[in-house]
Amino acid sequence: MRNLVGFFLVLLASFGSAYAQRIYGGQIDRRTINNNIPYAYGVGCTFFTDKAGYDALPAQLRFGVYRKKDNQLMQEYTADKSNDVSASSSSTSCDKSKKVEYLFVRYNYNLVLKPQDFNDPEGYYIVNNPVGPRNPTDNIVSSQIVLYHWFSPAYLWEYFEPAEAGKTTPQWVPQSYNFFCANQETNFSLQVVSEPLKSGLTRSSFNLVLSNTAPFTGANGSIPYQKVEWKAGFSENQMLPGGNFYIPSIAPNLFSRDNGQVDIPISAKPTKAGVYSIGFLLQHSRSGVKLSETYREYQIEVEECAPIPPAVIRVSEVGRPNVTAPTTLCEGKSVQLNAGTNLPNTSFEWYKDDQLLLGSKDSVLVVKDQGNYKVKVTRKSACSAGESSVTAIKIVPNPSVVATSSNPSGLFCPGTPLTLTATSSEKNVTYQWLLDSLPISNATNSSLIINQIGNYSVKITDANNCTGQSKPVEIKAFTATSIGIQPIPVRCGNDTTALILIATPAGGTFSGKGVVAPNKFVPQQAGAGKHEITYSLKQAGTCVDGSATHTVEVLAGPTLELGTDQDLAENGSIQLNKNGGISGYTYQWSPPTDLDNTQTASPTASPDKTTTYTLKVTDANGCFAIDKITIGIMKGIHIPDAFSPNGDGVNDTWLIRGLEEFPEATVSVYNRWGEAIFYSDSAKKAIFDGFYNEAPLPAGNYAFIIQTTPRGHAIRGKLVLIR
């Protein structure tokens, strides 16, 4: 199965002048070839060089496959240098003064590794003939480069499918050169991705181990490679000044996440500027059995960087950076967050609840919203940004308070003091009473006794120094005119709306025609005319005692009676509202269908079907009346004048055609003495068959009345019954 391992070392960088051209390092990896050749693998060797390094590398390079236990050469091959140099990368220093660009130079070869030839349990390794020299560094003696890859025979023949992805070793993402800052810890993200599918390489059994290792160079006797020679003060245990990379242990169940990805943090803190070669070894195992080792060499350059700019937040009053302010704010208030002074080449980024505040790039931030704030300070020549700790701003509500008077009306009687009382939403508050917006001396209790008129309010302050102030209470001297009723405009006599009566001071009672308890007036109940409404108020223990009156005018408004509904012969016409109109009134008929004028008192209607017309009459005061009338159309009603109920199947019933146009019609038949012998309506829907009480009626003349609607036109006539 295919395992993909990505190793991303993320560095802060900037652009600058180019370095000398060299070979910086490289790696060897192995993967299956997607074809039908059993045990065929693609072995890839990648060197990291500049353009001159590419030219210096040989067109063909020899590689050997050796047995680990005795370094016996098992197989050798020669790979051609790729002509494709399109793959490249670069790295820049923190102050953008230096830039290193490098190419990925590849030697690829398809190698067949048969299980019967490669079955030693100690495994086998692949190395290249030495190339170089490598780019000079401050930690190792300049020498040529040898790259290394080890594999177990179990990783060759455990799965026999020719294209089985499980035989692919972990892959490094090519990378060559990086910049570090001296005496500053730099963190990296090691990203490993794999999706083992076979039972032998499950997520719980597939493991990776990453370690620091020395770079390799040419042969040492019978061994085709050896570790490099270190300069004074350096070793495999201290490849960098100050120690090696810190690499945490990797959990056994590496690929626990659904996407098969794990991020492993590593870091280094070199203490001296210079260029250093380093190596990493990535071991790949299954259930504790090592399957492969992939070696990788590259270089880092440590430079003296400007120190990380300090990032500390101070909370102050707005516009007064030297006056400290609390982090608990009253609702509606603001504080100022200070991150230092705006210095050249220094920028600020403010965050609220880990979200960047766009547009906030100054060293000062004024805030009024609750949240967790922090600032990042970046200096042009510094590799890292300074990040402050979180400053939590809390918003608390302002307290509320209501001031009331012992006399709800707020009327002051001479010689009778009033008491004002403050009711606060919180306990443990302080009080300050105000008269006409000015503080009253020594008025700091929850109640206040007063003996003069004015607008009184109270201001409270809670433990957070948040304040609240009541609405003013107006205290007035009582006079006969202190009692009053809010006027009611002229109303129409048919108005059924219950109007709210309002008077001051509150607490009294209303009386008068049309008044309904406790404080409503209904014009329709009062009727047309002028009506006096009285409001009476007496407050016990005070001088407040009196009444006020107000006259309400109720207009009679127009009257309207359109009369009974009418029936109309088909294609006929009829004048509506024959009573005519009154000058000064406006008339509006609806619907306008088949009317000669919709805004006259008595239009002519010529409907082609039964229609109900509505008339609205409005007088100059806006009072109105509404009535309706239905005009029924008698379309083709056929009333036989005789029938013969003799059982021969012809004219045995008196069948009236066209009556279905009038669903509310009634039919009555009478004998010569005026006695009703037949009746039908919309419920019965009976047909006259010449029988009464189940007995045949005698031949002769009978009278009938057909009522098209309950209040509509009546059709009268005679009917002959023939035997």
Sequence and secondary structure as in RCSB ss.txt:
>XXXX:A:sequence
MRNLVGFFLVLLASFGSAYAQRIYGGQIDRRTINNNIPYAYGVGCTFFTDKAGYDALPAQLRFGVYRKKDNQLMQ
EYTADKSNDVSASSSSTSCDKSKKVEYLFVRYNYNLVLKPQDFNDPEGYYIVNNPVGPRNPTDNIVSSQIVLYHW
FSPAYLWEYFEPAEAGKTTPQWVPQSYNFFCANQETNFSLQVVSEPLKSGLTRSSFNLVLSNTAPFTGANGSIPY
QKVEWKAGFSENQMLPGGNFYIPSIAPNLFSRDNGQVDIPISAKPTKAGVYSIGFLLQHSRSGVKLSETYREYQI
EVEECAPIPPAVIRVSEVGRPNVTAPTTLCEGKSVQLNAGTNLPNTSFEWYKDDQLLLGSKDSVLVVKDQGNYKV
KVTRKSACSAGESSVTAIKIVPNPSVVATSSNPSGLFCPGTPLTLTATSSEKNVTYQWLLDSLPISNATNSSLII
NQIGNYSVKITDANNCTGQSKPVEIKAFTATSIGIQPIPVRCGNDTTALILIATPAGGTFSGKGVVAPNKFVPQQ
AGAGKHEITYSLKQAGTCVDGSATHTVEVLAGPTLELGTDQDLAENGSIQLNKNGGISGYTYQWSPPTDLDNTQT
ASPTASPDKTTTYTLKVTDANGCFAIDKITIGIMKGIHIPDAFSPNGDGVNDTWLIRGLEEFPEATVSVYNRWGE
AIFYSDSAKKAIFDGFYNEAPLPAGNYAFIIQTTPRGHAIRGKLVLIR
>XXXX:A:secstr
  EEE  B        EE    EEEEEEEEEE SSS TTEEEEEEEEEE HHHHHHS SEEEEEEEETTT  EEE
EEEEEB S    EEEEE TTSSEEEEEEEEEEEEEEE  TTTS  TT EEEEE  B  B   SSB    BB EEE
E THHHHS   TT GGG         EEEEETTS EEEEEEEEE   SGGG TTTEEEEEEEE  EES BTTBS 
EE  B TT BTTBSSTT   B     SSTT STTSEEEEEEEE   S EEEEEEEEEEEEETTEEEEEEEEEEEE
EEE  B       EEEETTEEEEE  SEEETT  EEEE     TTEEEEEEETTEE TT  SSEEEE S EEEEE
EEEETTBSS EE   EEEEEE    EEEEESSTT EEBTTB EEEEEEESSSS EEEEEETTEE TT  SSEEEE
 S EEEEEEEE TTS EEE   EEEEE  GGG EE     EETT    EE  EESSS EEESTTEETTTEE HHH
H SEEEEEEEEEE TTSS EEEEEEEEEEE        S EEEETT  EES TT   TT EEEEE  TTBS SSS
SS EE  SS EEEEEEEE TTS EEEEEEEEEEE S B  SEE  SSSSSS SB  BSGGG TT EEEEE TTS 
EEEEE TTT   B SEETTEE  SEEEEEEEESSTTS EEEEEEEE  
